[in-house]
Amino acid sequence: MRKPWMLMLSFILTMMALTACGGGQKAEESSAGGADGQQEFNFEMPEANLEGIPDIVAKINDVEITKAEFETTYQQQFQQAALQSQMLGQELDQEQLKKQVAEGMVGQQLLTQEANKRNSDVSEESINATLDELATQSGVENRKELLKAFNEQGLDEARVRSLVKTQVKIDQLVAEEAGDIEPTEAELEEAYEMIKTQQQQLGGEQELPSFEEIKAELVEQVKYQKEAEATQTLVEKLHETADVTIFL
């Protein structure tokens, strides 16, 4: 199962070429048009608006989220959101995105604080296994090349390992809260029917594979949904007892 945080780290790697060219340059995706009938996309990548960001963006108990930390995270998520908006022909609301990013960082910090309370340590084997999985998902040859790629983006090995260690603790915390997330047959069938309905609403002409053909994917999807719901519930619970202020 691909964790959201692993998807974000993977995204950092896949965006290297774009960020190296600068946010304001034109991003193009072209194909050999005509024969294959594929569409050519040309759009201007907007720039992230970081004006007016306070020195301290948020405070969670005794931990502060600084302007620099927020801007780094915002730039990463802005690139992804901007690409999605351009492809869908929609305008990106950066003020709304800033609030979402700040709230996400607060939630992550709440989970981090709770995870550090409950889980004392993570083995090097677990960290290495997670890095190996991330390397595979990112299309990088091996763990060494992955760490090299992050180092080129300003994240040295010690920092990457620290981030992974913290997140493994959070994964353990969420697993404790979620309990048994193995889906029932009824839940899998419900997920399949939902996909079928969505395909019909979108007017898709391609025939949907049978339930048995995509059952393994459905299992992962339902597990992911249950885990996400458990995470959101835990964040809300932690928020109730924490001292949280967002200054945006």
Disulfide bonds with the S-S distance in Angstrom:
none
